Amino acid sequence: MPVTTRSKSKRCFSSIANDVELYLSKTSYPQKLFDDHHDMTHPWNPVCDYLCERQDLVTSIMQRLLDTRVLVIRATPFVGKTVILKLLGYHIVEEHRDLEPVYIEWKTMKQRNNLPFDKYLGNEASKWQSKNSKVRPHNPAARKVFLIDEAQNSYEDGEFWHQNLKNYNTRSQSLFVLVCLYGISGISAAHEPGIASQALLVDSFQRIELRPSANNNLHILFTPKETSVMVMKWATVQNFQLENGMFEYLHAATNGHPGVLDMILNYLKLCFTNGESGIAHGSRAIAWLYSTEWRV
């Protein structure tokens, strides 16, 4: 993993006041923080430390999906796109008995031995019908919702995008949420001739980007409330007590990026565990982090 230099860490925390302290005395928080309904054996359980369930985002995505039939999520790596798909799947299983969620980590045509996309979708749907039937009664008439991860791998299959995904929205057709990474496929004619970024051809109303845009307020970055949920759970697990204002400072420092926030929290945990600079006894952790090099 690339090293984050001292200059980068200083730029990241330049907006944080010098007198902010993070005290790490023993504490306890309400147990309801851990009353998450995600059973580890549940087929839609997200594998995620300090899970933020993002209920507002999930509900908004679901409503937009029902209106448009196809949604594309475009963002950088490590922002929790897979977790969002799993949360959507859980929401559908619990709240929409007329829908059948199907998770697919899309394989290229070569990886699936040139299996046509319609048979590929059908095979994966059968697997998830069986998994979903373990947590709710099977509904053979349920409309399928394909939650497709690594969807940039499907750019090579033009028929899938131009015919299957662009058909008129009717009650009989399947729904699709496709997660595509920036800068992976379809951006370099020299390296990948003939492969275009299909996600860019989708109407802007059907795209969810990393940050809010003029035409679409839905976005992947954390809201301040979501940042606070993740930080609170982290502090509770580690038995740390946070000074007032820490949620706001960490949100400003990370711009609500889940992956960056997770990296910082894990780094702080490592430093506290190792007892560096007396931090575990109430020193100025953020000021210390500002002045040291990140070694992650």
C-alpha positions in Angstrom: 0.0 0.0 0.0 1.4 3.5 -0.9 2.9 5.4 2.0 1.1 8.7 2.9 3.7 11.3 3.5 3.9 13.8 6.3 3.0 16.6 3.9 -0.1 14.7 2.7 -1.2 14.2 6.3 -0.7 17.9 7.1 -2.8 18.9 4.1 -5.5 16.4 5.1 -5.7 17.8 8.6 -5.0 21.5 7.9 -8.6 22.4 8.7 -8.5 20.9 12.2 -8.1 23.2 15.1 -4.8 22.8 17.1 -6.6 22.5 20.5 -8.7 19.5 19.5 -8.0 16.6 21.8 -9.0 12.9 21.6 -9.2 11.4 25.1 -9.1 7.7 25.3 -10.3 6.9 28.8 -12.5 3.9 29.4 -16.1 4.5 28.5 -19.3 2.8 27.5 -22.0 3.7 24.9 -25.5 2.4 24.4 -25.7 -1.2 23.4 -28.2 -0.4 20.7 -25.2 0.7 18.5 -24.6 -3.0 18.1 -28.2 -4.2 17.7 -27.7 -4.2 13.9 -30.0 -6.7 12.3 -27.3 -8.2 10.2 -27.0 -11.8 11.3 -23.5 -13.1 10.3 -25.2 -16.1 8.6 -27.6 -13.9 6.6 -26.9 -14.1 2.8 -27.0 -10.3 2.6 -24.9 -9.6 5.6 -22.3 -6.9 4.6 -18.7 -7.8 5.7 -17.8 -4.5 7.1 -16.2 -3.2 10.3 -18.2 -0.5 12.2 -21.1 -0.8 9.7 -23.1 2.3 8.9 -26.4 1.1 7.5 -27.0 4.2 5.4 -30.8 3.8 5.5 -31.5 7.2 3.9 -29.3 6.4 1.0 -30.6 2.9 0.6 -34.2 4.0 0.6 -33.5 6.8 -1.9 -31.7 4.5 -4.2 -34.5 2.0 -4.0 -37.1 4.6 -4.9 -35.0 5.9 -7.8 -34.6 2.4 -9.0 -38.3 1.7 -9.1 -38.8 4.9 -11.1 -36.0 4.3 -13.6 -35.4 0.4 -13.7 -31.7 0.9 -14.2 -29.2 2.8 -12.0 -25.4 3.1 -12.3 -23.2 3.8 -9.4 -19.8 5.3 -10.4 -17.1 5.9 -7.9 -13.5 5.2 -6.9 -12.4 2.1 -5.1 -12.8 1.6 -1.4 -15.9 3.8 -0.9 -18.2 1.0 0.2 -20.0 0.3 -3.1 -20.2 -3.5 -2.4 -21.5 -2.8 1.1 -24.2 -0.6 -0.5 -25.3 -3.4 -2.8 -25.5 -5.8 0.1 -27.6 -3.3 2.1 -29.9 -2.9 -0.8 -30.2 -6.6 -1.1 -31.1 -6.8 2.6 -33.6 -4.0 2.3 -35.3 -5.7 -0.6 -35.5 -9.1 1.1 -37.1 -7.5 4.2 -39.3 -4.8 2.6 -40.2 -5.9 -0.9 -41.6 -9.4 -1.1 -42.5 -8.8 -4.8 -38.8 -8.4 -5.7 -36.0 -10.9 -5.8 -32.5 -9.5 -5.2 -29.6 -11.1 -7.0 -26.0 -10.2 -6.3 -23.4 -10.7 -9.1 -19.7 -9.9 -9.1 -19.6 -9.6 -12.9 -17.2 -11.8 -14.8 -15.8 -10.9 -18.2 -16.8 -13.0 -21.2 -13.5 -14.8 -21.1 -13.9 -15.6 -17.3 -17.3 -17.1 -17.9 -16.2 -19.1 -21.0 -18.3 -16.9 -23.4 -21.5 -17.8 -21.6 -24.2 -15.4 -23.1 -25.2 -12.7 -20.6 -28.8 -13.8 -20.4 -27.8 -17.3 -19.3 -25.3 -15.9 -17.0 -28.0 -13.7 -15.3 -30.3 -16.7 -15.2 -27.8 -19.0 -13.5 -27.0 -16.4 -10.8 -30.7 -15.7 -10.3 -31.3 -19.3 -9.5 -28.5 -19.4 -6.9 -29.9 -16.3 -5.1 -33.5 -17.6 -5.2 -32.3 -20.5 -3.2 -30.3 -18.3 -0.8 -33.2 -15.8 -0.3 -35.6 -18.6 0.4 -33.7 -19.4 3.6 -34.7 -16.0 5.1 -38.2 -15.5 3.6 -40.8 -17.5 1.6 -40.0 -17.9 -2.0 -42.2 -15.9 -4.4 -41.9 -17.4 -7.9 -43.5 -14.3 -9.4 -41.1 -11.9 -7.9 -39.4 -9.4 -10.2 -35.6 -9.8 -10.2 -33.3 -7.0 -9.1 -29.8 -7.6 -10.3 -27.2 -5.9 -8.0 -24.1 -6.0 -10.1 -20.6 -5.4 -8.7 -17.6 -4.8 -10.9 -19.9 -3.9 -13.7 -17.1 -2.3 -15.7 -16.3 -5.8 -16.7 -19.5 -5.8 -18.7 -18.6 -2.9 -20.9 -17.3 -5.3 -23.6 -20.8 -6.8 -23.9 -22.6 -4.1 -25.9 -25.8 -6.1 -26.4 -26.2 -6.3 -22.6 -26.1 -2.5 -22.3 -27.8 -1.4 -25.5 -30.7 -3.8 -25.7 -31.2 -5.4 -22.3 -30.7 -2.3 -20.1 -32.3 0.3 -22.4 -35.6 -1.4 -22.9 -38.7 0.5 -21.7 -39.4 0.2 -18.0 -42.3 -2.3 -17.6 -43.4 -4.3 -14.6 -42.3 -7.5 -16.3 -38.7 -6.5 -16.8 -35.8 -7.0 -14.3 -34.3 -4.1 -12.4 -30.5 -3.4 -12.4 -28.1 -1.5 -10.1 -24.6 -1.6 -11.6 -21.5 -0.5 -9.8 -18.7 0.7 -12.0 -15.2 1.9 -11.1 -13.6 5.0 -12.4 -10.6 4.5 -14.6 -10.8 0.7 -15.0 -12.3 0.0 -18.4 -13.4 2.0 -21.3 -11.2 5.0 -20.9 -8.1 4.2 -23.0 -8.6 3.4 -26.7 -4.9 2.5 -26.9 -5.1 -0.2 -24.2 -8.7 -1.3 -24.8 -9.8 -0.6 -28.3 -13.5 -1.1 -28.9 -14.4 -0.9 -25.2 -16.3 2.2 -24.2 -17.5 3.3 -20.8 -21.1 2.3 -21.1 -21.9 3.9 -17.8 -21.2 7.4 -19.3 -23.9 6.8 -21.8 -26.6 6.4 -19.2 -28.8 9.4 -18.5 -27.4 11.5 -15.6 -30.6 11.0 -13.6 -29.8 7.2 -13.6 -26.2 7.7 -12.4 -25.1 8.0 -8.8 -21.7 9.5 -8.5 -19.1 9.9 -5.8 -20.2 13.5 -5.0 -23.6 15.2 -5.5 -24.0 16.9 -8.9 -26.3 19.6 -10.2 -28.7 17.1 -11.6 -28.5 14.4 -8.9 -28.2 14.8 -5.2 -27.7 11.1 -4.5 -24.0 10.4 -3.8 -21.7 7.7 -2.3 -19.7 9.8 0.1 -20.8 9.8 3.8 -23.0 12.5 5.2 -21.8 14.0 8.5 -24.4 11.8 10.3 -23.0 8.6 8.6 -19.5 9.6 9.5 -20.5 10.0 13.1 -22.1 6.5 13.2 -19.0 4.8 12.0 -16.7 6.8 14.3 -19.0 6.1 17.3 -19.0 2.4 16.6 -15.2 2.4 16.3 -14.8 4.3 19.5 -17.2 1.9 21.3 -15.4 -1.2 20.1 -12.0 0.2 21.1 -13.4 1.5 24.4 -12.3 5.1 23.6 -14.1 8.3 24.7 -14.3 11.1 22.1 -14.2 14.8 22.8 -17.0 16.9 21.4 -16.4 18.0 17.8 -14.4 14.9 16.7 -17.1 13.7 14.3 -17.1 17.0 12.5 -13.3 17.2 12.3 -12.9 13.7 11.0 -15.7 14.3 8.4 -14.0 17.5 7.3 -10.6 15.8 7.1 -11.9 12.8 5.0 -14.6 14.7 3.0 -16.9 11.8 4.0 -14.9 9.2 2.1 -15.6 5.8 3.8 -12.3 4.2 2.8 -10.1 7.2 4.0 -12.0 7.3 7.2 -11.5 3.6 7.8 -7.8 3.9 7.0 -7.5 6.8 9.6 -9.4 4.9 12.3 -7.3 1.7 11.8 -4.2 3.8 11.9 -5.2 5.5 15.1 -6.1 2.1 16.6 -2.7 0.8 15.7 -1.0 3.8 17.3 -3.1 3.6 20.4 -2.5 -0.1 20.8 1.2 0.4 20.5 1.0 3.2 23.0 2.9 5.8 20.9 3.7 9.1 22.4 1.5 8.6 25.4 -1.6 9.0 23.3 -3.6 6.4 25.2 -3.4 8.6 28.3 -5.2 11.6 26.8 -2.6 13.5 24.7 -3.6 15.5 21.6 -4.1 12.7 19.1 -5.0 14.8 16.2 -2.2 17.2 16.7 0.1 14.2 17.0 -1.3 12.7 13.8 -0.8 16.1 12.1 2.9 16.1 13.0 3.8 12.5 12.3 4.1 10.3 9.2 1.4 7.8 8.3 2.8 4.4 8.0 -0.1 2.7 6.3 
